[in-house]
Amino acid sequence: MSEKTTRIVDLFDTLSFTKRVVCVKGWVRTRRGNKNIVFIELNDGSTIFNIQIVADVTSLGEDFLKLITTGSCIAVNGLLVESQGSNQSIEIQADKIKIYGIADPTIYPLQKKSHSLSFLREIAHLRLRTNTFGSIFRIRHHLAYAIHKYFNKKGFFYFHTPIITSSNAEGAGSMFQVTTLDIANCSKIKDGEVDYSQDFFGCSTNLTVSGQLEGELGAMALSKIYTFGPIFRSENSNTSRHLAEFWMIEPEVAFYDINDNMDLAEDFLKYIIFYVVKNCKNDIEFLNKTYDNELISRLNFVLNKQFIRLTYTESVKILEQSNKNFEYPIYWGADLQFEHERYLVEEYFKCPIIIIDYPKVIKSFYMKQNDDGKTVKGMDILFPYIGEIIGGSERESDYQKLLDRMEELHMSTNSLWWYLDTRRFGTAPHSGFGLGFERLVLFVTGMQNVRDVIPFPRTPKNTKF
């Protein structure tokens, strides 16, 4: 059997279907036939399309072909020809078949053509073989590639921030602890508290909730950096929008103000979405047909419209005058909820929007304060269907203002001395934002549960795969 394998996607990219011998390898999606001919649908994960294998029972053997069931892994050598059937353009007339691994049809769980998404979450180790998850994770790959490609073209440096940290960028308590101590060992307890001086790092450490603070350090030396890595939040939430482990993209740019930041974010989003629309056409069309018939129109909605920019105060006034019966009351100082965001984007403006100048009491300590003393130069980008897609700000570059704000919030300035130092030694205006990768994949695929856009979701009481 030939060892030179052709990806199935490359067979469909062939412009001329002249007869040639090919070798393909993959997993059997379906098998049907009669006493003379067996038809096998094969997929190797490179495309949404299966290649049909036509196997002659007489030449290959009836007993041998019976071993090739749904889920089996095989290699096929044969002649690529134009198909005589109406459901496919090409097919392979099998000359030789090698079985790598069989799948017992009495226990293999993917026997049907259609399974519920909730069922597939219970077999995350196998769901990747379905059309749905093949499409989702090919799109996820292309999104990740487009992100790196965009920032590289724009002169950004890929900057690796630590996963283990002693700081908390969000100022919240929802962090996973990292320790080598046996907490049950009372000898490690001192005055009723854990004695972290005996721990591996000599202090309390956690899994990071954001790479932003360290990313700012990179921007203060390299000017333009971005991070792209996993972050962790220990919120005990089982909603369709929350994960305990997910991926975040966080650019930080020296000498950018809030307007530069908005320009960058809008251009970035349009670039990566356009890239996927162009390079994942078949997968997006499949998801549009199967799960969300508004997906393609929603992607074009973002690509073809300029994002409207307005202040938080203006957005609150619009919501107050909307005569909508919102579940969450709206007033100046309230954090905007999902229902508020979708009304502004989908009903009022009918385009993506960027809201700036939020009340400082509902935003993080590092955001640059406006002259009014009440608001900060924060920004949120709101999309249809998904709500907030990006959150960011111009960062506070004034040492005294940043110090005062941290003390106002009763934050430990001693543990963030290194962060404050960037404002003492060569401070500069700078800005950045964060984009949750899974939320982006959710928007681009039209899926409704974030657990369906990451290969192995980490949620409360769930690390089985």
N, C-alpha and C positions, 0 to 999 in steps of 0.2 A: 504494500500500500504506500502511495506517495506520502512523503512527510511534509511537503510544501502545502500549507493550508491556506485557503482563501476565505476571508471573512464573508459572511453572507451579505452584508451591506454592500460590499464591493461587487458582488455578482449583479445586484440590482442597479448599480451605477454603470454597468457595462452598456455602451451605446449600441454595439453590434452583437447580435445573438448568434454569431457563427459558431458552429459546433466545436467544442474544445473539452478536453478532459480536465476536471477540477477535483479537488479534495476539500470537503467541508467537514467540520466537526461541531457537535452541539448536543442539545438535549431535545428529546422527542416531546412535542406538544400534543399531537394526536396521531393515531394510527387507525386506518380503516382499509378495507379491501375485500377480496373474494379469494376463491381457491387458485386464481391465476395471477392476480396482481395485488400488491399491497402498496398503499399510498401513505407515506410518512411525512408529517409536517415537522420540520427541524428548525431550531432557532439557537443561535450562539450568543445572543445578547447584544449584538452590534446594531440591530435594527428592529423596528416594530414588526417587520414582515418576516414570515416563515418562508423557507424554501421547501418546495414539494419534492420528495424523493419517490421515484417510481421504482419499485422492486419486483422483479420477476420471481414468482414463487418456484418455478421449475429450476431455474439456474442457481438461486440462492438457498433454497431449501425451506420447506414449510415449517419444520420444527425450529430451525434457526430463527426465522422471522417472527415466530411466536414469542421469542424471548424479548423482542423489541417492543416494549410497552411504553405508555405515557410516563415520562420522567426518566427514561433510560438515556444514557449518554453513549453516543456512537460517532464513528468516523465513516464517511462515505466517499468512495472514489467512483466517478462516473462521468457521463457525457452531459454537458450543459446544453439544453436545447430550448427552443421556443415551445411553450406549453400549448397543448391542444385544448385544454380546459379554459373555462371562462373566468375562473377565480384567481388565476395567477398568470403572469406574463412569461415566466421561465420555470423550468423544472430540471431535475437531474435524473437521468436514467442510470440507476445504480449498477455498477459492475462488481464492486467489492464493498462489503460493510464489515466494520470491526466494532464489536461491543466493548466499551470501556467499563460500563457499569449498568446493571439492570435495576429496575424499580418495581418491587412487588406490587402489582395492581390492587391487591387486597388491603394494603395498608398505606400506599402512597396517597397523601392527602389532596393532591391537586389533580383529581380525576375529571372534575367538571370543567366546563369552559368558563363558568362564572362563579365567583365566590364573593361573599360580603367582605368589606374592608375590615370589619371587626374580627371576622374569622381569620383573615390573613395576618392580622397583628399578632395572633396567637402562634403563628408559624413564621415568624419573621426570618428565620434561617432559610426558608424555601420560597417565601413570597416574591423574592427577587426574580424568580423564573416566570412570573406572570407578565402579560402584556402591560398591565397598569404600572407595575413597579419597575419594569424594564424602562418604560418611557420616563417615569419620574426620575430615575437615577441617571439616565443619560442626560436629561435636562439639567439635573443638579451638577453633573460634571461640566457641562458646557458653560453654566453660569459661573462656576469657580474659575474656569479657564479665562472667561471673558473679564472677570474681575482683575486677575493678575495681568492680563494683556492690557487692560485700560490703564492701570496705574503705572505699568512699565513704560507705556507710550508717553505718559504725562510726566515722566521724570521722577516718580516716587521710588523710594527704596522699601523693600519688604523687610519689616522689622519684627523680630521675634521677642515678644514680651513674656515674662514668666507665668507659668501656670500655678506654681506654689508661691504664695505671697503672705506678708504679714500686714498688709494694708487692705482697706475696703473702699474701693473707688466710689461706690454708690451710697456709702454711709448707712447701709442696712444690715440687719443681723442674719440674713438668709444665706449663710456660707457653710460649705462643707469643711470640717476640720481635718487637718493633716497632722498626724502624730505617730510617733513610734512608742509612746507610753502605753502601758497597760493601765487604763483609767481605773480599773477595779482594784489596782494595787494601792493600798492606803499609804504606802511609804512615799508615794509620789504626791500626796496631798499635804499642803502646808497652810496652816491657819484656815482650814476649810476650803482652800482653793488648790487647783492643780499647780504643782511646781514645775513650770515649763523650763526652768533652768536645766533640768535633767533630760529634756526632750532633745531630739536630733538637732534641731536648729537653735535651741536655747531660748525659744520664745513661742508664743502661740502663732500657728500658721494655718492657712486655709487654701482651698482651691479658689482661683481668681474669679471674680464676677465681671471683670472688665480689664482690658489691657490699656485703657486710656491714659492713666497717670504716667505709666512707664513710656507709653507712646509719645507723650508730650516731651519727655526727656530726649527722645530720639529726634523730634522735630526741632528742638533747641540746638541741635548740632548738625543735622543732616538736611534741615529745612522742610523736606517733604517725605513723610513716611506713611506706611499703612500696615496694620496688623490684620491677620486673618487666621484665627485659631479658635479652639474650644474654650468656652467659659461655663461656669457652673453656678446654679442657684438652688438652694435647698428649700424652696417654697413648697409647702405641702398642698399642691394644687393638682387636681385631676381633670382640668378643663381641656378642651380641644386646642387651646392656644399656648399651653405651658409645657416646657421640658426642663428637666434638671440639668441636662448637658446639651448645649447647643453651640453653634459657631457664630462668630461675630466678625464683621469687617469694620475697622476703625482707622480711618485716615486722620493724621494730624499734620497741619501745615503752618509753618512759621510765616509771619507777615501777611496772613489772610485775616480780613475782618469778616463780619457776619454776612456781608453781601457776597464776598468772594466764596464763602462757605456754601451759600445757597446756590450760587452758579455751579460750583463743583458738584454738589449733590445732584442737582437736576441733570446735568450733562452725564454724570456717572450712571444714574438710573436708566436714562434713555439709551445709553450705549450698550449696557449689558442686556437689557430687554430686547433691543433690536438684534443683537448678536444671536440670542437664542431663537427669536422668531425666524431669523434667516437660516440658522444651522440645525434647528430641531423641528422643521416644518411637519414632518410625518408624525412625530410624537405629539406635538401640540394639536394637530388635527384629530388624532385619535382621542386625546383627553377631552377635546372640545365636543366630539361626537358622543363619547361614552359617559362623561361625568358633568360637564358644564358647557352648555351650548352658547354661553355668553363669553367664554374665555378669550377667543380670538378678538372679538370686538372690544373687550376690556383692555387687552394688551395694546391694541391700536389706539384706544382712548387715551392711554398714557403717552404713547409715542407721538401722536399727532397734535397734542395740545401743549401750549406753554403753561407752566405752573403759575397760578395766581398767588401773589404774596400779600399778606395782610397781617395786622397785629392781633394779638390775643384779645385786646379790648374791642376791636372791630368785630371779631368772630363772636364774642359773647353777645354783643348788641344784636347781631343777626339772629342768633339763636333765641334770644329773649323776645324778639319781634316775630318769630316764626309761627306762633300760635300752635306749635307742636306740643303734644302731651308726652314729654320725655319721662322716662322712668326715673332718671337722675335729674334733680333740679339744677338749673343753670344760673349762675350768678358770678360776678367778678370775684375771682379768687378760687373758684372751683376748678379742679382738674377736669379737662374735657374727657368725656367717656366715649366709648365706641359708637354709640347711637348719635352723639353730637357730631363726631368726625364724619360719619357716613352721610348725615344730612347735609353738611356743608359741601362735601365733595360731590355726592350723587344727585342731590335735589336742588341745592341753591346755586352753586357755581358750575356744576356739571363739568368739572375738570380737576386734576390734582391741584392741591394747594399747599403753600408753606406758611405756617403761622409762626410769628416771631414775637419777641417782647413779652414773655410770660411773667406773671408775678414771681418774685424771687422766693416766696415762701413755699412754692410747690416745685421748685427746681433745685438742682444740685449746687453745692457750695462753690464749685469751680467756675461757674458761669459769670461772665463779665457783667457788672452792674451798670445799668443805665443811669443817666444823670438825675432821673426823677426819684431815685432811691427806693423805688417800689418794684421795678421790673428789671429783668436781665436779658441779655442778648442770646436767648435760647431760640431754637427753631425746631419745629416738627414738620415733616413732610407727610401729608395724608393722601392715601390712595383710595379708589373705590374698592369695595369688597373686603379690604384688609384693614382699613383705618391707618394708624400710624405705621409708616414703613421705615422712616429714618428719624432719629433724634440727635440733635447736636447743638453746638453753641460756639460763639467766640469765647475764648477762655479768659479768665481774669488775669491780667498780666501785672497788675499793681500789687506789690508785696504787702503793703499795709492793709489794703482793702481785702485781700485774700485772707490775711491773718485775722482781721477783725471778723470776717464772715465765719471762719472756722471756730473762733472763740464764741461767737454768737450762738453757734449750733452745738457748743460744748464738745467739739471734736478734739482729739489728741494731736496737738501740733508737734509734740516730741516724736511721734511715730512717722510723721510726714515731713520731717525736717528737710529731707532730700528734695521733696516736691517744692517746698518753699524756697529752697536755694536757687531754683531756676528763675525766681523773681528777684533774687538778690544779686545774681551774677549774670549780667547781660540779658536782662528780660527783654521780651519782644512781643508784639501782638501776635496772636496765633489762634487758630480755630480748628475744629474737627467735628466729626459726627460718628455715629454708630449705626450699622445696618445689621439686623439679625438675619443671618443667612437663611434659616429655615422659614422665616416669615416671607422672605423674597421668593423662595422656592414654592411656598404655598400660593402666593399670588400668581406666579408664572404657570403653575400647573393646574390651578383651579380646584385643588383639593380643599377639604374642609377641616381636616384634623392634622395638626402639626406632627403627630406621630407617624403619619404616612409619607413624610418627605425627608425623613432621616432614616438611614438603614436600620439602626438598632436603637429605638427610643429608650431613654432613661427617664423614668417617671417614678412617683412614689410606689414602693413595694414591687418594682419591676426592673430587674437586671438579668433576666433569664437568658438573654442571648448576648 
